[in-house]
Amino acid sequence: MFDRIASPAKFAALLVLLGLLSPALASADAASADAAAPKPLTRVHAHNDYEHKRPLFDALDQGFCSVEADIFLVDGKLLVGHTRFSLRPERTLQALYLDPLQKRVAENGGRVYKNGPPVTLFIDLKTNGPKTYAALRPVLQQYLDMITLHLPKGAQQRAIDVVITGACPREIIEAENDRLASIDGKAGDLDSDEPADLIPVISENWRTFFKWRGKGPQPADEREKLQSFVKKAHAHGRRIRFWNAPDNLAAWQELYAANVDLINTDDLPGAARFLHSAKP
């Protein structure tokens, strides 16, 4: 029908016009997608991330740059869950985290967020540390294209930084010359001179050191203790995180003001809204 109402000359002109407009339309679509992408949030950690309706993806939709997966070694498989009762054969570390992260990194030019910072994947070993890590290491090697590699001469930074917590076999990891994972430190590591790329984070149970539960003003002595923790960690180039901390606005404000690097939360949208509104 079109050839009945348009001359060949007009049809050719229309094709030229469409050819000129298509790149512009594609560019506009790309700009719109970039604008809609979440802003990467580096000051927050998705605690027990696998318990959300959409493990990993709920956190990424909010812009989180740190997530946590608990793993159990069961019949040679690395299954994700908080307890043995919650384990399912299809919920492997690869299926829930490593494969979707690899796909996303490939789509975003080598980063989880396009032109964004590295994302930290905490892997909490819930079964025997040496045995579980022995099964985990060859799995991580399958994702060399996206996981930061630590060599004696320095780190080859990539999209994902893996940090081992829980039943972490520290001596085994320390002895490796080609590490694909780092160690989650404890309070005893605050004054350690171990390299920051070996122990990049200090994670501790809030309730071991603080009585404040996020209601009313934080006691002055506890605020000073919190600031001391942060200063010591930062003096050695490490980040700090407290699990089991109060998970509400009052607590987020105190943790943020004290320069705690990773605010531990189960409330992904709430913490994201707070960080978007927080003053630098």
Secondary structure, 3 states (H helix, E strand, C coil): CHHHHCCHHHHHHHHHHHHHHHHHHHHHHHHHHHHHCCCCECCEEECCHHHCCCCCHHHHHHCECEEEEEEEEECCEEEECCCHHHCCCCCEHHHHHHHHHHHHHHHCCCCCCCCCCCEEEEEEECCCHHHHHHHHHHHHHCCCCCECEEECCEEECCCEEEEEEECCCHHHHHCCCCECCEEEECHHHCCCCCCCCCCCEEEEEHHHHCCCCCCCCCCHHHHHHHHHHHHHHHHCCCEEEEECCCCCHHHHHHHHHCCCCEEEECCHHHHHHHHHHCCC
